[in-house]
Amino acid sequence: MEKVMTGKYFMLRNVGLADLIAVSIAGAGTAHAADKIGVSMPNVKGPWFTPVLYGISDEAKKRGYDVVIQDAGGYANVDKQVSQFSNLAVQKVRAILVDPANPASFNGVVREAKAGKIFVIGAGSPIVASDVEPDAAASSSHCSIGHELAKGAKTLLPNGGTIAVLAGPAGAFWASDRLRCFKEDLAGGNIKLVAEQTSEQDPAIALSLANDFLQRFPTVDVLYGADDTYGVGAARAVQGVQKCGKVKVLFAVLGEAAEEMMRAGCADYVVAQQPVKIGRSAVDMMDALVKGKPLEKKKDEVPLIPVTSANLNSIDKTGMQAPKGWTP
């Protein structure tokens, strides 16, 4: 699926030559109206992708770019995302912002894009291809998220306990990196993982998996969600069996539904990323590259914010969530 968002709008009536010259001069130093950037995502829906795309789209509009968004329709559709990335390069966009489902599959198309003088920027991922460096990237380190989730587990289980893991989509490097670093920090301690399962990134499937864990492991202490699609599913499952507060729920990303579950007492510790800020930062770096300006830094690791009911009302959520009702 391809979506186009226009960053400049002009309404000309009875415009003379002098007016056209004035418009041309006023636009000097900014992106030309025809400048187009591409965005390649595994998915465009959900509490992570919607705010990232809002940050990208809003910041690009401010800077005068048109945005072409390509949606692969899910993490299983790696070949489709690679093809869509290639299609953006054929369109001769000035830059491509990408969050690759599987970086190992993107080496060829990223090399081709860069050979065609198209900048490739990680948007939500520090990696655009396993063997090719990005021109720039804005993200949160997935390993750092795993470490922060481990801190959350230790906070929730100071005397040890058990965790069942909703591990995220099969083959998604972001999910596997988070879990790998989470496990590293818990290794050798008194917190044990009793179950681990990958699944499609779908709220209904996450709810079903969490329900299954609660039935198979009735004394489990914590449910871990790779992101808030999984975390909210876990929280709703806990709510459904009236165990909010007894079975703790730990996950990454604070979307609107996650916030609601925390207010209900059914989500206990969230490692919040700032996807709106990530999207804006990716466009900021892209704009500098297009205009030949030096980058302050090539990779922007946007800070993580641990959230519990104690600080939920005091944190600034503008970098975390798109405006209510906004869709790409």
Backbone as a ProteinNet text record, in pm:
[ID]
protein_1_A
[PRIMARY]
MEKVMTGKYFMLRNVGLADLIAVSIAGAGTAHAADKIGVSMPNVKGPWFTPVLYGISDEAKKRGYDVVIQDAGGYANVDKQVSQFSNLAVQKVRAILVDPANPASFNGVVREAKAGKIFVIGAGSPIVASDVEPDAAASSSHCSIGHELAKGAKTLLPNGGTIAVLAGPAGAFWASDRLRCFKEDLAGGNIKLVAEQTSEQDPAIALSLANDFLQRFPTVDVLYGADDTYGVGAARAVQGVQKCGKVKVLFAVLGEAAEEMMRAGCADYVVAQQPVKIGRSAVDMMDALVKGKPLEKKKDEVPLIPVTSANLNSIDKTGMQAPKGWTP
[TERTIARY]
84.3	0	88.3	53.8	131.8	43.4	95.2	21.7	111.9	54.4	131.4	76.4	165	126	201.7	132.3	192.5	232	356.4	408.3	387.6	355.8	332.1	207.3	131.5	11.2	16.4	-13.2	-13.9	-146.8	-208.6	-328.8	-295.7	-288.6	-247.4	-364.2	-395.8	-498.7	-440.9	-453.4	-407.2	-263.5	-180.3	-42.8	40.5	112.4	200.8	342.1	429	568	635.1	607.8	671	632.8	504.8	459.8	531.2	547.7	615.9	760.1	825.9	964.2	970.2	871.2	868.2	852.6	763.8	745.5	874.6	943.4	1068.5	1173.3	1184.2	1283.6	1249.9	1119.6	1077.3	1108.8	1107.9	1133.7	1279.6	1366.6	1509.2	1559.6	1645.9	1702.5	1617.3	1497	1412.7	1402.3	1336.4	1316.3	1227	1259.6	1175.7	1042.5	936.4	802.6	797	882.7	880.2	965.3	1041.5	1124.8	1037.7	1069.6	987.9	1076.5	1028	1099.8	1012.1	1076.3	1004.4	1016.6	915.2	915.4	876	960.1	935.2	921.5	802.9	774.4	716.8	743.3	679.9	529	484.9	344.2	323.7	203.5	178.9	73.8	25.4	-79.2	-22.9	-90	-54.7	13.2	31	79.7	225.8	302.2	440.6	448.3	397.2	414.1	336.2	217.6	138.8	212.8	266.6	339.3	470.2	540.4	661.3	625	520.8	479.3	422.2	359.5	314.5	434.9	536.4	656.5	722.3	732.9	792	707.8	577.9	489.6	478.8	463.3	447.7	575.7	689.3	816.6	849.9	821.4	846.7	760.2	635	545.1	599.4	647.8	704	822.6	896.5	1018.1	994.6	868.2	833.9	852.6	853.4	868.9	734.4	720.8	613.1	661.6	570.7	606.9	529.3	601.4	540.2	563	453.9	462.4	427	516.7	494.1	470.6	362.2	320.5	328.8	417.6	432.8	324.1	250.3	137.6	169.7	292	325.2	468.3	519.9	659.8	688.1	585.8	607.1	634.1	602.1	610.7	742.4	852.7	984.5	1010.4	980.9	1005.1	925.6	804.8	722.2	783.8	834.3	896.1	1021.6	1100.9	1220.7	1181	1077.3	1029	978.8	908.8	858.3	972.3	1074.6	1192.9	1255.7	1270.4	1327.5	1243.1	1111.6	1021.2	1039.5	1061.5	1088.1	1216.5	1317.8	1444	1425	1342.7	1313.8	1244.6	1164.2	1095.4	1189.2	1315.7	1417	1381	1330.2	1307.7	1442.6	1440.7	1566.7	1626.4	1539.9	1586.4	1479.4	1522.8	1429.6	1451.8	1344.8	1346.1	1289.4	1361.7	1323.2	1338.6	1245.8	1255	1244.1	1356.6	1352.4	1302.6	1214.6	1165.8	1279.6	1367.9	1483.3	1601.3	1692.3	1802.2	1885.9	1897.7	1979.1	1924	1795.9	1733.6	1746.7	1801.2	1801	1936.8	2038.5	2171.8	2174.9	2115.9	2120.5	2048.3	1925.6	1846.9	1902.7	1959.2	2019.4	2144	2225.1	2342.9	2301.3	2197.2	2149.7	2100.1	2027.5	1976.8	2091.4	2189.3	2301.8	2386	2395.8	2466.9	2395.3	2263.1	2183.8	2174.5	2261	2266.3	2138.5	2073.7	1956	2001.1	1975.5	2012.8	1920.9	1978.9	1901.9	1917.3	1803.7	1803.2	1720.6	1774.7	1698.7	1597.9	1472.8	1366.9	1299	1347.3	1300.1	1393.8	1493.9	1593.8	1732	1832	1967.8	2034.4	1968.7	2023.4	1928.2	1982.4	1899.2	1926	2043.7	2082.2	2194.6	2204.6	2301.3	2445.9	2473.4	2611.5	2636.1	2536.4	2550.2	2509.9	2598.8	2571.1	2467.7	2379.3	2287.7	2361.7	2304.2	2359.9	2334.6	2227.6	2193.4	2085.2	2059.6	1954	1906.9	1776.6	1716.3	1639.2	1664.8	1602.8	1622.5	1571.3	1612	1678.7	1789.5	1857.6	1767.5	1745.8	1659.5	1723.5	1855.3	1923.1	1905	1912.7	1890.6	1749.5	1652.6	1515	1510.1	1581	1586.7	1646.1	1753.5	1814.6	1717.3	1644.7	1547.8	1430.7	1389.7	1284.5	1332.1	1460.3	1515.9	1515.2	1546.1	1536.5	1393.3	1298.6	1158.5	1121.4	1171.3	1142.6	1196.9	1317.5	1377.9	1303.4	1249.5	1169.3	1039.3	976.5	849.2	866.9	983.7	1009.8	1139	1140.7	1264.7	1312.1	1221	1257.2	1257.7	1254.9	1254.4	1114	1105.7	975.8	983.2	867.3	859.6	798.4	842.3	796.3	760	647.1	610.3	623.5	682.6	725.8	644.6	576.2	518.6	628.2	700.7	831.5	828.7	712.2	705.8	698.7	705.9	696.2	816.6	793.2	903.1	993.8	1123.5	1220	1240	1166	1182.1	1303.2	1405.8	1530.9	1512.6	1419.7	1399.9	1350.9	1261	1205.5	1309.6	1386.8	1487.8	1600.8	1638.2	1741.7	1696.5	1572.3	1520.1	1524.5	1476.8	1469.1	1607.9	1698.6	1836	1900.1	1888.5	1951.8	1876.5	1746.2	1666	1715.6	1734.1	1779.5	1920.7	2007.4	2144.7	2146.4	2060.7	2060.1	1996.7	1915	1850	1923.5	2020.7	2091.6	2156.7	2138.1	2201.3	2130.8	2021.3	1948.7	1831	1744.8	1631.3	1500.5	1511	1394.2	1405.3	1306.2	1312.4	1206.1	1244	1149.7	1090.7	959.3	894.1	828.6	812	750.3	793.3	801.9	840.9	777.6	708.1	640.3	636.8	677.7	659.7	519	472.1	340.2	327.4	226.1	197.9	168.9	206.1	185.1	40.3	-47.5	-190.6	-251.8	-333.9	-388.1	-467.3	-549.7	-631.8	-545.1	-440.4	-351	-272.2	-228.3	-155.9	-244.4	-369.6	-464.2	-481.9	-496	-513.9	-391.5	-272	-148.8	-134.8	-166.5	-157.4	-256.8	-375.9	-474.1	-423	-358.2	-301.8	-194.7	-107.8	-4.2	-66.7	-171	-233.8	-299	-347.3	-406.4	-299.2	-191.3	-84.7	3.7	16.6	103.7	24.9	-66.4	-156.9	-87.4	37.1	109.3	216.4	216.6	317.8	307.2	421.6	424.6	416.9	478.8	487.5	465.2	393.1	386	467.9	558.4	645.7	589.4	578	536.9	646.2	677.3	783.9	755.6	629.3	587.6	445	378.7	248.4	135.8	156.6	57.2	47.1	162.5	167.1	135.7	188.1	167.4	22.5	-45.3	-186.7	-269	-233.7	-300.3	-282.9	-160.5	-134.1	-214.2	-217.8	-290.9	-440.2	-494	-637.1	-666.7	-572.7	-590.5	-590.5	-497.9	-491	-618.1	-664.5	-788.3	-906.7	-906.7	-1017.4	-1031.1	-918.6	-924.5	-914.8	-931.3	-935.2	-808.5	-693.4	-565.7	-478.5	-539.1	-461.7	-394.8	-264.6	-189.1	-126.9	-190.9	-134.7	-38.4	-82.8	7.4	51	178.8	230.9	248.9	240.4	255.9	363	459.7	580.2	597.5	618.1	637.4	696.8	723.8	777.5	669.9	682.7	599.4	471.5	452.2	335	240.3	154.8	48.4	-73.2	-179.5	-300.2	-361.4	-370.1	-429.3	-344.8	-211.5	-122.6	-144.1	-158.5	-184.6	-315.9	-418	-547.3	-534.7	-458	-442.9	-363.5	-267.4	-193	-283.9	-367.9	-461.7	-561.8	-589.8	-681.3	-612.1	-479.6	-404.7	-364.5	-371.6	-344.4	-214.2	-146.1	-11.6	76.5	191.5	267.6	397.6	463.6	593.2	609.4	625	639.5	768.4	849.1	965.6	918.3	896.3	837.2	944	925.3	1004.2	936	1004.6	949.5	944.1	850.1	847.2	820.5	742.8	722.2	855.7	932.6	1064.5	1157.7	1148.1	1231.4	1199.8	1071.5	1032.7	1081.5	1066.6	1111.6	1263.3	1335	1480.9	1528.9	1463.7	1501.7	1485.4	1376.1	1353.9	1454.9	1486	1582.9	1718.9	1763.2	1891.9	1885.5	1774.6	1755.9	1763.5	1697.3	1694.5	1834.9	1912.8	2050.6	2132.6	2116.3	2190.4	2151.2	2021.1	1973.1	2029.7	2041.1	2088	2239.3	2308.1	2453.7	2509.6	2431.8	2477.3	2538.7	2634.6	2695	2596.9	2604.9	2520.9	2586.7	2506.2	2558	2601.1	2524.7	2559.5	2492.2	2556.3	2504.2	2393.2	2399.2	2296.7	2242.7	2112.6	2046.2	1971.5	2021	1953.6	1860.5	1734	1634.7	1610.8	1613.3	1606.7	1479.5	1495.4	1383.9	1334.1	1205.9	1147.5	1071.4	1121.6	1046.2	919.8	807.1	679.1	609.3	564.1	479.4	362.2	272.2	158.5	203.9	323.9	373.4	408.1	455.2	494.3	410.7	307.2	227.6	169.6	125.6	61.5	161.1	286.6	384.4	473.4	479.5	568.8	507.3	594	551	529.9	406.6	373.7	373.5	406.6	400.3	502.4	610.9	708.8	677.2	570.7	536.5	415	317.7	188.8	150.2	90.8	35.2	-91.7	-133.8	-261.9	-375.1	-471.8	-584.6	-652.8	-676.6	-746	-657.2	-526.9	-438.5	-407.5	-414.6	-375.9	-288.7	-196.5	-109.9	-183.8
-118.4	0	124	222.2	345.4	463.3	550.8	670.8	790.9	900.2	1020.7	1133.1	1202.2	1318.8	1438.5	1545.5	1662.2	1763.1	1808	1901.1	2045.9	2081.5	2220.3	2228.6	2330.2	2351.6	2493.9	2512.5	2645	2668	2785.5	2824.9	2955.3	2952.7	3068.1	3120.6	3249.5	3313.9	3441.6	3454	3574.3	3608.2	3508.3	3528.8	3581.9	3690.4	3747.9	3699	3742.4	3698.7	3739.7	3861.9	3909.2	3822.2	3778.3	3692.6	3558	3503.3	3374.6	3385.1	3495.8	3516.7	3525.7	3595	3609.4	3474.9	3389.6	3256.1	3177	3188.6	3116.3	3159.3	3292	3341.9	3298.1	3303.6	3265.4	3120.2	3036.2	2893.8	2857.8	2954.4	2925.7	2880.9	2780	2731.3	2626.7	2599.6	2493.3	2384.1	2274.3	2167.8	2218.2	2182.1	2217.2	2145.8	2207.1	2148.9	2007.1	1977.3	1844.8	1744.4	1790.8	1698.3	1597.9	1471.7	1364.6	1270.1	1226.3	1125.9	1002	887.8	762.6	709.2	636.9	571.9	425.9	334.9	191	129	76	17.8	-123.6	-212	-343.9	-334	-227.4	-207.8	-59.1	-8.2	133.4	151.1	41.1	49	13.9	63.4	23.8	133.3	109.6	212.6	249	172.5	211.1	284.4	224.6	281.5	411.2	421.7	544.2	667.3	668.4	788.1	812	706.7	727	797.8	748.7	807.2	947.1	972.8	1109.6	1202.8	1161.4	1243.9	1270.3	1165.5	1180.8	1274.4	1247.6	1322.5	1469	1493.6	1631.4	1711.2	1651.1	1722	1743.5	1644.2	1659	1768.9	1775.9	1881.1	2018.4	2033.8	2162.2	2202.3	2103.2	2131.1	2128.8	2108.1	2120.9	1998.4	1880.5	1756.9	1687.3	1619	1522.8	1387.7	1312.2	1184.7	1070.7	969.4	848.4	735.8	684.1	579.8	444.4	348.1	211.9	120	44.5	-44.9	-189	-268.5	-408.7	-498.9	-450.4	-527.6	-629	-625.7	-717.4	-767.8	-815.1	-858.7	-983.1	-1059.5	-1179.8	-1145.6	-1022.9	-984.8	-914.4	-980	-919.2	-893.3	-991.1	-974.4	-856.7	-839.1	-727.1	-594.5	-587.3	-462.1	-431.6	-533.8	-513.6	-461.1	-519.3	-475	-330.9	-296.4	-159.8	-60.3	-99	-14.2	11.1	-96.4	-84.2	7.9	-1.9	83.3	230.3	259.4	397.3	448.8	363	403.7	432.3	351.7	373.5	507.8	550.7	679.4	798.2	771	875.3	972.1	917.9	1002	1052.9	1162.4	1217.6	1131.2	1065.9	981.8	878.3	768.7	666	646.1	661.6	633.6	493.7	408.6	267.5	206.9	119.6	31	-110.2	-177.5	-305.7	-420	-501.5	-618.5	-715.8	-732.4	-821.7	-757.4	-692.3	-618.4	-701.4	-831.3	-915.8	-921.6	-893.3	-898.7	-768.3	-665.2	-531.9	-488.3	-573.7	-531.6	-485.8	-564.9	-532.2	-403.5	-386.9	-268.5	-142.2	-154.2	-36.3	6.5	-90.3	-55.8	13.1	-38.5	21.1	163.7	185.5	319.5	417.1	375	463.9	489.5	388.7	408.6	510.3	520	617.8	752.2	775.5	903.1	929.5	822.7	834.7	805.8	898.8	880	775.7	691.2	587.7	610.2	633.5	670.4	570.3	521.1	435.5	518	475.9	546.5	447.9	444.2	344.5	226.7	223.1	116.2	177.1	138.4	187	118.9	15.3	-66	-60	-38	-42.3	-168.2	-226.1	-350.7	-412.4	-543.7	-609.6	-577.4	-548.8	-525.5	-385.7	-297.7	-163	-60.7	34.6	137.9	237.2	286.7	392.9	525.1	617.3	752.7	824.3	785.5	836.1	745.4	756.2	674.5	738.4	730.7	772.8	654	619.9	500.3	498.6	396.1	356.2	220.5	199.3	70.7	-39.4	-141.8	-251	-328.8	-337.7	-403.1	-321	-188.5	-102.3	-120	-138	-163.9	-293.5	-395.9	-521.9	-504.7	-425.5	-400	-327.4	-229	-154.5	-243.4	-334	-429	-520.7	-556.9	-639.1	-562.7	-432.4	-350.2	-350.8	-342.4	-346.2	-477.3	-587.9	-719.3	-728.7	-676.8	-680.8	-589.3	-479.1	-389.5	-457	-526.2	-593	-718.5	-782.8	-909.5	-899.1	-816.1	-798.6	-926.3	-1017.5	-1143.9	-1261.9	-1231.9	-1337	-1380.6	-1464.3	-1512.3	-1566.4	-1578.1	-1640.2	-1545.2	-1561.3	-1476.4	-1562.8	-1531.9	-1590.7	-1481.6	-1515.7	-1416.3	-1423.1	-1313.4	-1293.2	-1225	-1303.6	-1263.4	-1172.8	-1155	-1070.8	-1153.7	-1088.2	-1160.6	-1251.2	-1367.8	-1459	-1394.5	-1395.3	-1343.1	-1193.5	-1120.9	-975	-943.7	-880.6	-862.6	-773	-674.6	-584.8	-662.3	-757.4	-835.7	-931.3	-994.6	-1090	-1018.8	-897.9	-820.7	-781.6	-736	-698.1	-816.5	-930.8	-1047.7	-1100.4	-1096	-1143	-1063.6	-931.5	-847.4	-854	-876.4	-899.2	-1024.2	-1131.4	-1257.7	-1244.9	-1171.1	-1153.1	-1095.5	-997.1	-930.1	-1014.3	-1110.8	-1195.5	-1327.4	-1356.7	-1485.4	-1503.7	-1622.6	-1655.7	-1601.5	-1529.5	-1472	-1557.7	-1497.8	-1573	-1543	-1483	-1463.2	-1561.3	-1646.1	-1753.4	-1736	-1764.9	-1764.8	-1904.9	-1914.5	-2045.8	-2074.9	-1971.5	-1990.8	-1877.6	-1909.8	-1810	-1848.7	-1754.4	-1786.3	-1664.4	-1683.3	-1578.9	-1589.8	-1480.8	-1482.5	-1360.6	-1362.1	-1248.8	-1124.8	-1008.1	-882.1	-836.6	-899.4	-875.4	-877.2	-777	-769.1	-892.7	-946	-1062.1	-1185.3	-1201.6	-1316.6	-1303.4	-1181.5	-1158.7	-1189.7	-1148.9	-1178.2	-1328.7	-1399.6	-1544.5	-1613.3	-1568.6	-1628.1	-1602.4	-1480.4	-1448.1	-1531.3	-1549.4	-1634.8	-1777.9	-1825.6	-1960.7	-1972.1	-1870.8	-1871.1	-1874.6	-1794.6	-1787.9	-1920.8	-1994.5	-2125.7	-2231	-2226	-2325.8	-2300.5	-2174.2	-2136.6	-2047.9	-2107.4	-2028.1	-1950.3	-1985.3	-1913.6	-1820.4	-1796.2	-1708.6	-1569.2	-1504.3	-1374	-1255.3	-1269.1	-1156.7	-1206.7	-1127.4	-1147.6	-1038	-1078	-987.1	-972.4	-848.4	-823	-751.3	-798.2	-737	-590.4	-557.2	-417.5	-407.7	-293.5	-280.4	-351.4	-397.6	-487.5	-613.9	-666.1	-785.9	-752.4	-639.1	-600.3	-570.6	-500.7	-470.8	-599.7	-690.7	-820.9	-894.3	-889.3	-954	-887.8	-754.7	-681.9	-712.8	-722.4	-754.1	-897.1	-986.9	-1124.6	-1130.1	-1058.7	-1052.7	-989.7	-884.5	-818.8	-915.1	-996.8	-1089.2	-1196.2	-1231.3	-1331.8	-1265.6	-1134.1	-1055.3	-1073.3	-1065.8	-1078.8	-954.1	-839.3	-715.7	-685.9	-659.4	-633.6	-758.4	-872.3	-998.9	-1056.4	-1064.4	-1098.8	-967.1	-937.1	-810.6	-818.9	-702.8	-696.7	-593.6	-636.6	-560.2	-558.1	-439.7	-435.5	-302.2	-289.4	-166.1	-95.4	36.7	128.4	167.1	297.8	349	415.7	335	388.9	421.2	466.8	506.1	389	273.1	156.5	111.9	120.2	84.3	178.1	306.7	404.3	372.5	337	302.1	180.7	80.4	-39.7	-10	81.2	118.3	193.3	280.3	353.5	257.4	147.2	46.7	-44.9	-29.5	-111.6	-246.8	-262.7	-393.4	-398	-285	-278.7	-211.8	-270.9	-229.9	-156.3	-188.8	-126	-123.3	-3.7	12.3	87.9	33.6	106	183.7	312.5	394.7	446.9	418.3	483.2	614.9	694	821.3	822.5	747.2	730.5	859.1	951.7	1079	1151.9	1155.5	1219.5	1146.9	1014.9	936.9	975.6	984.2	1023.8	1162.4	1256.6	1394.3	1400	1326.8	1326.5	1267.7	1160.9	1100.2	1200.1	1276.4	1377.3	1490.6	1530.7	1638.2	1601.3	1478.7	1434.8	1419.3	1366	1353.1	1489	1588.2	1722.4	1782	1761	1810.3	1744.4	1614.5	1543.4	1592.7	1609.3	1656.4	1794.3	1878.7	2016.2	2030.6	1916.9	1920.6	1980.2	1976.2	2031.4	1920.8	1955.2	1852.5	1804.3	1676.8	1620	1642.6	1679.5	1689.9	1552.7	1450.8	1312.6	1224.2	1113	1023.8	934.6	900.9	816.3	884	901.3	963.7	856.2	824.8	727.2	803.4	801.8	878.9	811.6	888.5	828.9	748.7	648.9	567.6	625	604.6	656.8	544.5	496.3	396.1	460.1	391.9	447	347.6	398.2	322.8	412.4	360.8	442.7	564.3	557	667.3	791.4	772.7	889.8	907	826.1	828.7	966.7	1037.4	1167.5	1281	1258.9	1368.2	1367.3	1257.5	1251.6	1323.8	1373.4	1439.3	1331.8	1318.4	1211.4	1258.8	1386	1436.2	1368.3	1318.1	1245.6	1098.7	1053.3	911.3	877.5	968.3	936.3	1039.8	993.4	1083.6	1147.6	1261.6	1319.9	1219.4	1223.5	1129.9	1138.9	1023.5	1018.6	1029	1060.8	1074.3	936.5	925.3	801.7	835.8	748.5	776.6	761.7
0	0	0	-80.5	-88.4	-55.2	31.2	66.7	43.7	-8.1	-35.1	49.4	121	198.4	144.3	114.7	52.6	158	148.5	247	212.2	85.9	47.9	-37.2	-16.6	-93.8	-147.9	-276.2	-336.2	-405	-382.4	-453	-525	-658.5	-736.9	-818.9	-800.9	-880.3	-939.2	-1070	-1136.9	-1097	-1096.4	-1053	-1168.4	-1142.4	-1242.8	-1225.9	-1316.9	-1313.3	-1183.1	-1137.7	-1014.8	-895.6	-894.3	-784.5	-787.6	-909.6	-921.6	-876.1	-911.9	-868.5	-716.5	-657.9	-512.8	-444.2	-499.9	-444.2	-453	-567.4	-587.9	-487.1	-465.1	-371.4	-229.6	-195.3	-60.5	-31.8	-136.1	-117	-118.8	-148.9	-155.3	-18.8	-17.8	106.8	175.9	122.7	176.8	72.5	108.8	11	-100.8	-223.8	-338.2	-324.5	-378	-364.2	-418.6	-518.4	-579.9	-502.1	-402.4	-327.4	-252.9	-273.5	-219.1	-139.7	-24.5	53.4	67.9	75.6	91.3	233.1	275	406.1	385.9	432.7	419.1	557.2	585.2	716.4	701.3	798.5	795.8	812.5	881.2	913.1	937.8	920	948.9	1057.9	1112.5	1213.8	1350.7	1453.2	1588.2	1666.7	1796.8	1888.7	1872.4	1796.7	1766.7	1633.5	1528	1394.7	1375.2	1432.7	1414.1	1465.1	1587.9	1631.2	1557	1516.6	1435.6	1305.1	1240	1112.5	1130.9	1244.3	1272	1282.5	1357.7	1370.7	1237	1153.8	1020.5	935.1	927.4	837.4	877.7	1006.9	1053.7	1033.8	1064.4	1049.5	902.2	818.2	674.3	614.7	656.4	607.4	643	765.4	808.4	721.6	672.2	596	445.3	404.1	263.4	177.7	238.1	161.6	142.9	30.1	11.6	65.7	124.6	186.4	121.3	74.4	19.3	119.8	176.1	278.4	218.2	235.2	188.5	308	304	411.5	362.8	424.8	383.1	440.2	538.6	589.9	697	752.4	860.9	852.6	964.5	971.7	888.7	857.7	776.5	630.7	589.7	448.5	417	451	430.6	282.8	197.2	53.4	-2.5	46.6	0.8	42.7	165.9	210	128.8	99.6	16.7	-121.1	-180.5	-311.7	-306.2	-199.5	-185.3	-168.4	-93.9	-79.6	-215.9	-293.7	-427.7	-515.4	-503.1	-579.5	-544.1	-417	-376.1	-440.5	-446.3	-508.9	-657.3	-724.8	-867.3	-888	-790.1	-799.1	-780.7	-749.7	-732.8	-620.3	-509.7	-392.9	-342.6	-266.9	-217.3	-106.9	-31	79.4	110.9	173.2	219.5	368.9	445.4	588.4	606.7	678.2	680.9	819.6	852.9	968.6	911.9	886.7	815.5	903	847.6	921.4	948.7	850.1	863.6	791.4	863.7	799.6	703.1	726.9	639.3	497.5	480.8	348.3	270.4	332.6	271.5	217.1	225.2	182.7	37.5	-52	-194.7	-228.2	-179.8	-216.7	-152.3	-33.1	30.1	-46.7	-88.8	-169.9	-299.9	-363.4	-488.9	-466.8	-359	-329.9	-306.8	-228.9	-199.1	-323.8	-410.6	-537.2	-625	-609	-682.8	-613.7	-513.8	-440.8	-361.8	-316.6	-230.5	-87.1	1.6	141	205.7	290.3	359.8	510	575.7	716.9	796.2	904.8	994.4	1072.5	1071	1143.9	1238.3	1361	1456	1467	1383	1384.4	1363	1443.2	1419.8	1301.5	1247.9	1139.5	1020.5	900.3	779.7	698.3	716.1	649.4	731.6	727.7	816	780.9	651.7	608.3	552.8	560.3	503.6	609.1	634.5	733.9	682.2	768.3	726.9	712.8	637.5	633	764.7	831.5	964.3	1020.5	1150.2	1210.9	1340.2	1361.8	1488.3	1543.8	1667.1	1723.5	1873.8	1934.4	2068.4	2053	2120.8	2113	2167.4	2086.7	2131.4	2245.9	2244.9	2356.6	2484.2	2471.7	2588.6	2643.4	2552.5	2596.9	2677.3	2628.8	2702.8	2841.2	2850.2	2981	3073.6	3018.3	3099.7	3142.7	3054.6	3092.5	3205.4	3202.2	3310.3	3442.5	3435.7	3557.4	3610.2	3516.7	3556.4	3623	3567.3	3625.7	3767.9	3788	3921.6	4018.7	3966.1	4050.2	4092.2	3997.5	4026.3	4110.9	4098.3	4169.2	4250.7	4353.8	4430.7	4499.6	4524.6	4590.3	4493.6	4364.3	4263.7	4227.8	4125.1	4080.1	3939.5	3875.8	3743.7	3641.3	3516.4	3406.9	3287.1	3224.8	3095.7	2990.3	2876.5	2778.2	2649.5	2617.3	2484.4	2403.6	2323.4	2272.1	2150	2087.2	1968.1	1841.6	1725.5	1598.2	1575.4	1521.6	1488.4	1384.5	1410.2	1314.3	1317.4	1400.4	1408.2	1495.8	1437	1510.8	1632.3	1623.2	1737.3	1859.1	1835.2	1945.4	2002.5	1914.1	1961.5	2034.5	1988.9	2057.8	2198.3	2209.4	2341.3	2437.1	2389.3	2476.3	2510.7	2414.3	2440.1	2554	2547.3	2649.4	2782.1	2775.6	2895.6	2968.4	2891.6	2951	3008.2	2938.5	2986.4	3127.5	3150.8	3280.8	3391.2	3353.9	3454.3	3476.9	3392.2	3400.3	3537.6	3593.6	3720.9	3843.2	3823.2	3936.2	3978.9	4060.1	4114.7	4042	3923.5	3837.4	3721.4	3704.7	3606.3	3497.9	3372.7	3261.3	3247.9	3261.7	3258.1	3123.5	3040.5	2908.6	2817.2	2688.7	2588.1	2455.2	2391.2	2266.3	2175.2	2048.9	1948	1890.2	1830.9	1767.4	1678.2	1594.3	1507.5	1591.9	1537.8	1610.2	1591.9	1667.8	1655.8	1795.9	1831.3	1967.8	2009.4	1919	1953.7	1977.9	1896.2	1913.2	2043	2074.9	2200.1	2320.1	2313.9	2422.1	2439	2328.3	2333.5	2392.6	2351.4	2402.8	2552.9	2595	2737.7	2818.7	2766.1	2834.5	2848.5	2743.5	2746.5	2854.8	2865	2969.1	3108.8	3128.5	3260.7	3299.2	3199.3	3226.9	3254	3175.3	3189.1	3311	3348.1	3460	3557.1	3632	3716.5	3827.7	3859.4	3965.3	3909.3	3778.9	3719.7	3781.6	3799.1	3866.9	3771.4	3653	3558.9	3416.7	3337.3	3192.5	3125.4	3035.9	2960.8	2820.8	2773.1	2635.5	2559.2	2438.3	2358.7	2328.6	2304.7	2291.1	2343.1	2320.1	2384.4	2311.5	2189.9	2130.8	2216	2254.3	2338.1	2484	2530.6	2669.4	2701.5	2611.5	2634	2630.2	2538.6	2536	2667.8	2721.8	2850.4	2962.4	2961.5	3066	3061.2	2941	2928.1	2972.7	2947.1	2993.6	3146.1	3207.6	3353.7	3410.4	3344.8	3387.1	3377.7	3271.7	3249.1	3355.8	3419.2	3526.7	3664.1	3665.3	3789.4	3873.2	3803.5	3874.1	3858.7	3823.7	3813	3947.3	3942.6	4064.6	4122.9	4100.4	4148.9	4046	3921.4	3811.2	3748.4	3757.8	3706.5	3554.9	3489.5	3343.9	3310.3	3230.3	3197.6	3046.7	2987	2841.3	2798.3	2668.7	2610.9	2530	2519.2	2439.8	2515.5	2532.4	2603	2503.9	2440.8	2357.8	2442.9	2376.6	2450.1	2526.4	2461.7	2528.1	2646.3	2632	2742.8	2860.9	2830	2935.9	3007.9	2931.6	2991.6	3083.7	3040.6	3122.8	3249.7	3240.8	3361.2	3458.5	3406.2	3493	3558.3	3490.1	3546.2	3646.9	3661	3755	3701.2	3568.3	3507.5	3428	3413.9	3355.8	3459.9	3487.4	3606	3576.7	3465.6	3435.3	3284	3230.3	3085.6	3056.3	2966.9	2916.6	2794.6	2813.3	2708.1	2613.3	2486.1	2382.5	2344.7	2263.8	2219.2	2066.1	2008.5	1862.8	1785	1840.6	1770.2	1756.8	1865	1860.9	1764.7	1760.9	1669	1524.7	1491	1355.7	1320.1	1412.5	1386.3	1369.2	1453.4	1444.9	1312.6	1266	1138.1	1023.9	1025.1	920.6	933.4	1055.1	1077.1	1018.1	1042.6	988.2	837	787.7	643.1	576	633.5	576	569.7	674.5	674.7	564	545.9	441.2	302.4	279	148.5	116.6	217.9	197.4	210	228.5	233.9	360.8	467.6	595	680.7	766	851.5	958.4	990	1095.6	1231.7	1329.5	1465.7	1515.6	1478.8	1509.5	1406.5	1375	1271.6	1324.6	1451.7	1512.1	1637.7	1640.2	1753.9	1831.7	1950	2035.2	2130	2098.7	2173.5	2308.8	2418.1	2552	2578.3	2663.5	2712	2844.3	2872.9	2996.5	3067.2	3180.7	3257	3315.2	3300.2	3345.5	3437.7	3551	3643.2	3681	3760.1	3803.1	3883.2	3941	4023.7	3942.3	3817.5	3737	3610.9	3594.1	3471	3442.1	3543.5	3522.4	3502.9	3537.4	3533.5	3410	3336.2	3220.3	3100.1	3012.5	2888.8	2782.2	2736.2	2641	2495.8	2470.1	2332	2241.6	2297.9	2218.1	2203.7	2272.1	2274.3	2189.8	2183.5	2122.6	2017.7	1908.5	1807.3	1862.7	1806.1	1848.2	1830.2	1919.4	1912.6	1776.4	1716.3	1588.4	1466.7	1485.4	1368.5	1311	1179.1	1110.7	990.7	954.3	838.8	706.9
[MASK]
++++++++++++++++++++++++++++++++++++++++++++++++++++++++++++++++++++++++++++++++++++++++++++++++++++++++++++++++++++++++++++++++++++++++++++++++++++++++++++++++++++++++++++++++++++++++++++++++++++++++++++++++++++++++++++++++++++++++++++++++++++++++++++++++++++++++++++++++++++++++++++++++++++++++++++++++++++++++++++++++++++++++

